[in-house]
Amino acid sequence: MLEAKNLNQYYGSSHTLRGVSLRLEKGRCLALLGRNGVGKTTLLKCLMGVLPVASGTVALDGREVTTMKPHQRAALGMAYVPQGREIFPRLSVDENLMMGLAAKSPGAGRAARERMLETFPVLKTMLHRRGGDLSGGQQQQLAIARALVSEPKLIILDEPTEGIQPSIIKDIAGVIKSLRERGDIAILLCEQYFDFAHELADDFMVLSRGETVAAGTREDMDSEHVRRHLAV
């Protein structure tokens, strides 16, 4: 579903991604792990087209999208939940959800919107409240629902547990598990916390200083080796 080959990216004279490659299949969850500042968010933004790559290729479902704009990738089935949620604070919950349908044809997505309200029942009670009035956990649920309402082939989640209370983290984990069990979507989960990622992911990839330092399936990964790359 997603394949990136030999991605390189620079920020000024700093080489922020160094020949990074990954492959993610439909129905599987890939956990991208690493400390803050190692290039995780940079990689995700390159996959979505928010940042250009200096070299390398990105393909979605067999189609190269390396030079496509973010909205074009979204129309092809990519969805992105950014770090910090980035919901629209002055729009209502319902209007935020409708923004997730911007890449779809007019009138599409009503059934998907209803499914999201069943998946995140707290949003159903707050449809007319402004997004900025929600708690951090509620905003994160809204950000995930906004991404999923487009019925993507691939969803990219950038640290969905950051600053979230434990009860909401359990809810988010449950949603990711159910998506994985459905088998019709690929999930790229960027995380700092190994235990959360280990509970959900099939495959793992660890970044350090813009390079892949470990990769493999759940069975292949040495948890102590991974934790060393996550410890401060």
Secondary structure, 3 states (H helix, E strand, C coil): CEEEEEEEEEECCEEEEEEEEEEECCCCEEEEECCCCCCHHHHHHHHHCCCCCCEEEEEECCEECCCCCHHHHHHHCEEEECCCCCCCCCCEHHHHHHHCCCCCCCCCCHHHHHHHHHHCHHHHCCCCCEHHHCCHHHHHHHHHHHHHCCCCCEEEEECCCCCCCHHHHHHHHHHHHHHHHHCCCEEEEEECCHHHHHHHCCEEEEEECCEEEEEEECCCCCHHHHHHHHCC
